[in-house]
Amino acid sequence: MTAMSVDPSVVSEGLQRLDYRGVFGWPVRWHNGGLTLPIGAGIGAVAIPKGMAEPVIENVARQGCSGPALSVPTKQGMVVILLVEADALAALDEPLPEGVKVLTAGTSIPLPNDRRPDDLARWLVAPDEYQRWLPSQSAVLATIRAVFRSRRHVAAR
């Protein structure tokens, strides 16, 4: 892989400049004037409906598996993408809750970009240079399933 000649960093809503490639080791790319993060090489992502973001983010933090999360526009509306460490142990044999998707390798995620202030991608939980690891996909999926089960249980009462 060749080194990028353009600084792969970002500023979003007053966040300090982060060097995604240098600090986090993410294989960011420039595409259509913005930064993207391609899924693969150990980096995974789980997309959830925006309406479920708050309880999911709270619960993954409570479980000690918090990681970067961003809100991005899609053709179906806004979704929240949780970045995870792709692992072979992710239990995909159990169905995922409605609207939850594990993004496949090769999918490019738009990252917030200070060069395009009109861009709709926004960090909900920004990457932390002092906590560079990503949570495991298995742990995040287990937490998402638990949140959806508890919401269904509460709604059934």
C-alpha positions as CSV (number, residue, x, y, z in Angstrom):
1,M,0.0,0.0,0.0
2,T,1.4,3.4,-0.9
3,A,1.6,6.2,1.5
4,M,-0.9,9.0,1.1
5,S,0.4,12.4,0.2
6,V,-2.6,14.2,1.6
7,D,-3.0,14.6,5.4
8,P,-5.7,12.0,6.4
9,S,-7.0,13.9,9.3
10,V,-10.4,15.3,10.3
11,V,-12.0,18.0,12.4
12,S,-15.6,17.6,13.4
13,E,-17.6,20.0,15.6
14,G,-14.6,21.4,17.4
15,L,-12.7,18.1,17.8
16,Q,-8.9,18.3,17.6
17,R,-7.3,17.2,14.4
18,L,-6.9,13.4,14.3
19,D,-4.6,11.5,12.1
20,Y,-6.7,8.4,11.3
21,R,-3.8,6.6,9.5
22,G,-1.0,7.6,11.8
23,V,-2.7,7.4,15.2
24,F,-5.3,4.6,14.7
25,G,-3.8,2.7,11.7
26,W,-7.0,3.0,9.7
27,P,-6.6,2.6,5.9
28,V,-8.5,5.9,5.1
29,R,-8.9,7.0,1.5
30,W,-9.9,10.2,-0.2
31,H,-13.1,9.7,-2.3
32,N,-15.2,12.5,-3.9
33,G,-13.4,15.2,-1.8
34,G,-14.0,13.4,1.5
35,L,-12.4,10.8,3.7
36,T,-13.7,7.3,3.7
37,L,-12.8,4.2,5.8
38,P,-13.1,1.0,3.9
39,I,-14.2,-2.0,6.0
40,G,-11.8,-4.9,6.0
41,A,-8.3,-5.9,7.3
42,G,-9.6,-6.4,10.8
43,I,-11.9,-3.3,10.9
44,G,-15.6,-4.0,10.9
45,A,-18.7,-2.0,11.3
46,V,-22.3,-2.5,12.4
47,A,-25.1,-0.2,11.2
48,I,-28.1,0.4,13.4
49,P,-31.2,2.6,13.0
50,K,-30.6,6.1,14.3
51,G,-33.5,5.8,16.7
52,M,-31.7,3.0,18.5
53,A,-28.4,4.8,18.8
54,E,-28.7,6.3,22.3
55,P,-29.6,3.1,24.2
56,V,-27.1,1.0,22.2
57,I,-24.2,3.5,22.7
58,E,-25.0,3.7,26.4
59,N,-25.1,0.0,26.8
60,V,-21.9,-0.8,24.9
61,A,-20.2,1.8,27.1
62,R,-21.6,0.2,30.2
63,Q,-20.4,-3.2,29.0
64,G,-16.8,-1.8,28.5
65,C,-16.9,-2.2,24.8
66,S,-17.4,1.4,23.7
67,G,-15.8,2.6,20.5
68,P,-16.2,5.2,17.7
69,A,-19.7,5.7,16.5
70,L,-20.9,8.0,13.7
71,S,-24.1,9.1,12.2
72,V,-24.3,8.9,8.4
73,P,-26.9,9.5,5.8
74,T,-28.1,6.6,3.6
75,K,-30.9,6.3,1.0
76,Q,-33.0,4.8,3.8
77,G,-32.3,7.7,6.2
78,M,-29.8,8.4,8.9
79,V,-28.0,5.4,10.5
80,V,-25.4,5.0,13.2
81,I,-22.3,3.1,12.4
82,L,-20.3,1.5,15.2
83,L,-16.7,0.7,14.3
84,V,-15.6,-2.7,15.6
85,E,-12.7,-5.1,15.4
86,A,-13.9,-7.8,13.0
87,D,-13.7,-11.1,14.7
88,A,-14.4,-14.7,13.6
89,L,-16.4,-15.3,16.7
90,A,-19.2,-12.9,15.9
91,A,-22.4,-15.0,16.4
92,L,-24.1,-14.4,13.1
93,D,-26.1,-17.6,13.5
94,E,-28.6,-15.8,15.7
95,P,-30.7,-13.4,13.6
96,L,-29.9,-9.7,13.9
97,P,-32.6,-7.3,15.1
98,E,-34.6,-5.6,12.4
99,G,-32.6,-2.8,10.8
100,V,-29.2,-3.9,12.1
101,K,-26.6,-4.8,9.6
102,V,-23.0,-6.0,9.8
103,L,-21.3,-4.1,7.0
104,T,-19.3,-6.3,4.6
105,A,-15.6,-6.0,3.6
106,G,-15.1,-3.4,1.0
107,T,-17.9,-1.1,2.2
108,S,-16.7,2.5,2.5
109,I,-17.8,4.6,5.4
110,P,-17.8,8.4,5.0
111,L,-15.9,10.1,7.8
112,P,-16.6,13.6,9.1
113,N,-14.6,16.1,7.1
114,D,-13.6,19.6,8.0
115,R,-13.1,20.4,4.3
116,R,-16.8,19.8,3.6
117,P,-18.7,21.5,6.4
118,D,-22.0,20.6,4.7
119,D,-21.2,16.9,5.0
120,L,-23.8,15.1,7.1
121,A,-21.5,12.5,8.7
122,R,-21.0,13.3,12.4
123,W,-19.2,11.6,15.2
124,L,-21.5,10.6,18.1
125,V,-18.6,9.0,19.9
126,A,-15.3,10.3,18.4
127,P,-12.2,8.1,18.2
128,D,-10.0,8.5,21.2
129,E,-6.3,8.6,20.6
130,Y,-5.8,7.3,24.2
131,Q,-8.0,4.3,23.6
132,R,-7.0,3.2,20.1
133,W,-8.5,-0.3,20.2
134,L,-11.9,-1.1,18.7
135,P,-14.4,-3.2,20.6
136,S,-15.0,-6.7,19.3
137,Q,-17.8,-7.3,16.9
138,S,-19.0,-10.2,19.0
139,A,-19.4,-8.0,22.1
140,V,-21.1,-5.2,20.3
141,L,-23.6,-7.5,18.5
142,A,-24.4,-9.2,21.9
143,T,-25.0,-5.8,23.4
144,I,-27.2,-4.7,20.5
145,R,-29.3,-7.9,20.7
146,A,-29.7,-7.4,24.5
147,V,-30.9,-3.8,24.0
148,F,-33.4,-4.9,21.3
149,R,-34.6,-7.8,23.5
150,S,-35.1,-5.6,26.5
151,R,-37.0,-3.0,24.5
152,R,-39.3,-5.7,23.0
153,H,-39.8,-7.0,26.5
154,V,-40.7,-3.6,27.9
155,A,-43.0,-2.9,24.9
156,A,-44.8,-6.2,25.4
157,R,-45.8,-5.3,29.0
